[in-house]
Amino acid sequence: MHFQILIVNIIILNKNMRKSIVSLLLLTFLLHVQCTSDVYSQNLRIRIFSVNNISEFSFTPSFGTYFLNDSVKIKKQDKVSIKPENGRISVTINETSSVFKDSVRLYSEDLKCFFQITPKNVKARRYDNNLIVKLSADKTNLILINEVSQDNYLAGVVQSEAGGASDNTEFFKVQAICCRSYMMRFINKHSKDGYNLCDDVNCQVYLSRANKTQCLEGASQTSGEVIVDKNDKIIETLFHSNSGGQTVNSEDVWSNKIDYLRSVTDTFSYGMPNYKWEKEITQRDWLNYFKSKGVDVKENKKQLLNFSQSEGRKAKILGIALTQVRKDFNLKSTFFDVVPWGNNVLLKGKGYGHGVGMSQEGAVRMCNEGYEYWEVIEHYYKDVKIKNLNKQENSAEEE
């Protein structure tokens, strides 16, 4: 609509100038629509098996007809093996081998296509849509990139991140919106490497295509929906397994204070599988640890042996960040009390994970108790709302 108003306002200009400005406005508008559409509807390139050295793998079409580059048809019964060879990519189909210089693409034109990859010495996985294979920088391994639709990718991420957490579709709507928000916020995280995102915890875990109905429904029924803050910016949707009854302020784990990542009371996490834990540590190891950190152990021994968070979560113990204590002692969370236990100390802990943002187990309980997905999101993330990017795209097209 704003383009129309501007055009009306320039009709008083001379003919040539009017023609030039209208052309410029039209071009700007078309670019705007195209860019919006590209961001929200494009296929993604996700590096898979990113933590593995893939020296060889077999490729099997599971559903749909696949092609190698633009010519060779691959049938389900064909035996396809791909590996680096003398600085090139060698593809063997049955007993016929071909070599390619830089990359190969295995693709299908079928809408519901998916395939299986079985790397040497790594468990097989299945993925939707297409596969791009490139040589690693040293030409001794292969880089595998899944070229996949956004909805298929998100369903796979949801199943990988939380597939066993629940059978409630409402929960998977919550998880899908969180994962989509992360995807849109960091969609070009690895663009310099030739793909959008990777498949491990540095991005989002993506271990296979989704075959669980609820995960697929969660992604499709929330298509285009993301979480935005009060400034209309997509938020960083951090989540963890269980908060222990109280989530954590972002600055208590990392350095930045983020308005929507505030500590909230979370009774929904009570009694869930990862709500409580315990760990015994010898008093000697516990006290020596703090001594090595510069704490006057003799002066503060009583506090170190009787540390409590019963009145609320704390960020430090005698000046030492609990996040560091958690890392060094391999604890499930920073939410624990310390009590003497003979020659040991007993850490009586709550929760599992960093504690910032959404508790997955708390979200499961909320959904099981009848809360809708938007209510779960507004409970764990402060002053946020859900925005549908598909509607924004349609609105831009109408203008």
C-alpha angles and dihedrals in degrees: 000000000000090000090056092051092051092050091051091051094056099052090100090065121096118277099257095046090045091052093049095048094046090050091050092049092048092050091048091050094049092049090050092052093044094049091047091050093046094053097046102036107029123117113252131232110220122182108227129197084022094158093049132080103232110201096163139356142175123234123210126179106228097183130002133024115287132201133203107230107315104322123031116082117215118206126200093251094051118108108227122186125179128189142145115269126179093335094313138087115260118204118189118191109188099316099332117098130197131178128218129194108220115357146342131215126211110195144162131206092208114108097223098040124143137165144198127239119199111185122194109271093357129099115261121253136190126224138182128244120354144353132217119195123199136172119255117244092264091044092232099103139033131249112214120204123186110214099205143160116257095244093050091048093049093049089052092049092048091052092046094047099040111357095130097041098087148341092225113115090205090064091050089053087058092048092045093053091048092049093045091051090053090047094052093043094051101025093132098040092123100026091124088059094053100258139072105236141350128236103243136077092284085075118001127317109256111171102158147339115292118260097165111101095217092054091051091047092048091056097042097044092053096040111163096006120134136164118251132186128232089280091056093249122137108255130227100254102210117180140171139188102262132352096207089234100309130056122220134248111247093238090057089065103026132018100258126083108219117191097218094046099072128148112263133182107253113192089162089076093058115117096003119136096269096037097107138028139164135205132183121216126176113255089234093057092043095050095040089053092059091041088057088053092057099261117145094238095184091055095042103033095114093053093046091053094044104038114156138187095180091123095050142311118301130203099212144026112214090336095311115119112244089218087065092046089051092051096046095048095035094238126174093234145347091249104097144120124221123221131172112258109184107284089347139061121236117218108207104196141185130205135009125250137018092312098225120129123345125015105217093205090047089051090051091054093047091053092046088053092055104264115145121239095254090054090054091051093048090049095057101032117051125227095357136130138196117254126191111221091190090063090048089052092049091048091053090051092051092052 
